């Protein structure tokens, strides 16, 4: 059953290649273990070719992870982003369509689809190498108000902040189309790099902002006082959600902060996608006009589920459990 309103996500549609490797494989490649480094297409192709066993492909990207989860919950979803004119681009669009997502708003590029190779070592840590591919070629002149037609809410991944002109075009187009807007701050690196433009963008366009403790600290300079971080962000946005992993979350609205207790994960295998799926749970509840505390609780349910699996795609039996409880 589709619920309304319809949600559109804006971000980089990237195909994840998840590979289990030993420490020696990671030690041989440039860059620190546990980091994310942008690389070119030949580099990622040769890394994938050198894997001891084949990687598992899954649709990824920050907004992508949120949208795929929303679609799986039965929400009406669209995706605005640029895929490649290649087998991986086809895989991404088809995977989204299969879940009931509207794939008609994808732009298709001239270069191969973005890819992220996730090298998972036995300690559960992921070392990522990303080639943004076609996603990186999305241009301001390709974004139109009509891309947001029929959508009530737009969810934007913070990585778009690295391209200020594109981010402004997306925000202006979404607002002109009558959408409410949520922004996930993505990473403390994004916040530190874009601190000069963030306050105006949050105040003028964003209704809901998602931040984890590192992003909240990078923006406010406040360390450890998550309620204070949420209140400071709430001076600019109507609704603020600060996610603090195993310590739960803090939601601020109308000058009031509420602490929401976490759902505890029995066994943390891999934290990738936790914030993205938390946002999916929150937005699902919010689209159904549930209380903000209930929205955050749904976020916690999804976030706790995804850290117990490899990658950001939940297996079907876990979805069945979640859907039975929401």
N, C-alpha and C positions, 0 to 999 in steps of 0.2 A: 504494500500500500504506500503510495506517495503521500508525503506530507507537504503542505505548503507552509511558508513561502519557499520559493526556489532560490537556491544558493549557488553563486558562481565563485570559483577559486581562480586566482591569478598567480602564476609562478612558472617555474621551470619544470617541464615534464621530462624527467630523467629516468632512464632505465637503470636500475641497480643490478650489478652482477656481484653476487655474494659468494665468496670463496673461503673455505676453511683451509688455513695454511699453518705451517709451524713457524716458530720464532726465526729460524734461519732464513726463511723466504723474505720476511719483512726486513731483516737486518741487511739483506743484499740490495734493497732499493733505496734511492735517495730520499731524504726527509726523515722526520722523527716518527717513531711509532706512536699511533694514537691520533695523529694529526690528519688534516684534510688539505691536500695540495692540488691546485688546478694544474692539469697537464694538457698536452695537445693530443689529437686523435692518434697519430702514430705511436706515441708513448703508451697510451692505454691499450691499444691493439696488441703491442708486443708484450705487455704485462699479462694480458689475458691469455695470449698464446703460450706464455711460459708457466702457467699455473700447473701444479701437479695433478689436479683433477678439475673437471669442468665446473664453472661457476653456475649458480642458480640465478635465473633472471627474474626480476620482479619490478613492477612499476614503482617509481619512487619520486623524490623531490618533496620539499616541505609542504607546499600547498597540495601536491598530489597525494601525499599520505593522508592529509585531512579529508580531501574530497573522496578518495576511494573508501575510507571508513564511513563517511556520511552516506555515500551511495549504497554501501552494504547495509546500512541501517534503514534504507528505504527513503532517504531524503531525496528531493528533486535537485539534481546537481548538474552544473555545466563547468567546463574548464576553458579558461582563456590562457593560452601559452603556445609556444612554437615547437612542433615536433619535426623530426627529420623525414625526408622523402626516401625512406629506407625500411628494411624489415623491422628494425627496432621501433621506428616511428609507428608503423602499422600495428605492432604488438601493443604499444602503449595505448593507441586510440581504441583498438579492439578490446583490450582489457577493461577500459573505462566503459565502453558501450555494453559489454557483457553484464556489468553490474547495474545497468539501467541509467548510466550517466549520459548526458547529452554531449556527444563528441563533435557536434557540428561547428563549434566555435574555436576549435584548434586552428592555428595557422600552420601551414606546412612549409618548411624551409628548403633551401637548395643544398644544404649540407647535412651530413648524418645526424641522427638524434643524439642528444646529450646522454652520456653514460657515466656512472659512478661505480668504480670497482671498490668493493668493501672487502678488505683482507682481514678475516677474523682469526685471531690466534687462540690457542687453547685457554688463555685466561679470560676470554670473552671480549677482549678489547678489539675495536675496529680501527684499522688504518685505511684511510680513504684517498683514492686518486680519482679526480673528476675532470671530465672533458665536457664542458657545457654544450658543445656542438650547436645544433640549430637553436636551442633555447636562448643562446647568447645573441642571436641575430634578430630577435624581436625588436622592432623599431617603433618609435612614437607614432609615425604616420600609418602604422597598421592597426592602431587602437581607435575604435569609434564608439560613440555613445550607443549605437545599435548593437554592439557586442554584448551589452548588458540588458537588452530588451527582455522583458518578462521576468527579470530576476529582482528579488526584493533585497538580497544581501550579497555583498562582495567580500570575500576573505582573501587577503593579500599576504604573501610571504615576504618577510623583511629583506630577503636578499635583493629584491628589486630596488631597495634604497641605494645600492651601489650605482644605479643608473638614475640619477635624479630626474632628468627630463622624462624618462619613461614612467617613473613612479608618479610624477605629477600628472601626466596625461591619463594614467589609469585612474588615479583618485578623482580627477576632474570629470572624467567620462562616467565613472560609476555614480558620482554624486548627481551629475546632470540627469542620469537615467532614473534617479530617485532611490538608489540603493542605500541602505545602511552599510557601514564599512567596519570590518575588523582587520587588525594588523597584528601579525605575529612578529616580534622583534628579532627572531631568528638566531642571533648569537651575539655575545658581547663584542666580538670584532666588528660586527655590523653597527652596533650602537656607538662604539667608540669612533668609528670612521664617519658617522653621519650625524653626530650630536648637534652640529650647528643648524641642521635643517629639521631635525625631528620635532622640536616643540611646536613650530608653526604647523607642520603637517598633522600632528596629533590633534592640535586644537581646532584646525579648520576642517578636517575631513573625517577623522577616525572616531567611531562610536564605541568600539570595544578594542582594548589592547591586551595582548597576551605577552607576558614576560616571565622568564625563569629568574631565579635569584641572581645569577651572574649578570643577566641583561639589566635587571632592575637596579643592581648595584652600579653597573657601568653608567646608567642614565642619571641616577640621582646622587651617586657618591655615598649613599647610605649603606652601611654594612650590617647585616644581621637583623635589622628591625624591619621585617617584611610588611607589617601593617603600615609603617611610616612610608615605605617605598610605594605601596599601593595608593595611599592617600595623596602622595605627591604627584603620581601619574594621574590620579583622578581629578586634579585641578585642570587637566587638559581634556580628558576623555570621560564620557558618561559612565562607562563600565571598565574596570581594570581587574584582570586576573593575574596574580603573581603565583607561579607554580614553584613549590619548594620540594619537589621529589618526595622522599619518604616522610617529610615533615608536613605534607598536605599542601593547602593552598590558601591564599588570602584574596577575597573578592571585595572590591571597594565600589560603592555607588552612593550618590547623594550624601557624601560626607561620612558614610558609615562603612567600617571594615568588618567583614565576617571571616573568621577562620574556619576552614572546612577540613576535617580530619582526613588523612589519606586512607586509601585502600592499600593494605600491605601486600606486597608481592612475596610469595613464598620463596621464590628462587630467581634472583636477577641474573639473566644470561646476557642481555644486550640492551642497552638503553636507547638505541637508535629509534627515532620515531615516537618516543614517549610523549614529547611535547606536542607533536602534530596530532596524535590520536587524542590527547587530552583536549585539544582545541575542538576536535570533531565531536567529542561527547558533549562539551559545553555548548557548542553551536546547535547541536541537535536538540538539546533541552530548551535552549533559548528560542529556537524557531517554533517550539511548541508552547511558548509562553510559560514555561515552568519557572519556579523561583530561582534566583541566582545560586542559592545554596544547592538546589537540586541539580542545576546545570553543572556546577563544579563537581558534584558527586559523580555524575555521569562521566565527566572528564577523567576523574580518578579511576573509575572502573576500567575505562579503555586504556589509560596510561599504565595501570598495574598489569593489565593483561599482556600488553605488547612487550614489556621488559622481560617477560618470561619465555619469549620465543626468539629465534634467530631472525633478524630482519624486521621489517615494519608491516608485514602482511600476516594477519592473524589466521590460523587454521580454522576450517569450517566448524569443528566441534566447539571451539571457543566462542565463535560468533553465536552459535545456537544458545549457549549458556547466557551470553550477554543479552541477546535479544529477548530471552525469556524473563530477564530481570529489569528491563527498562520500560 
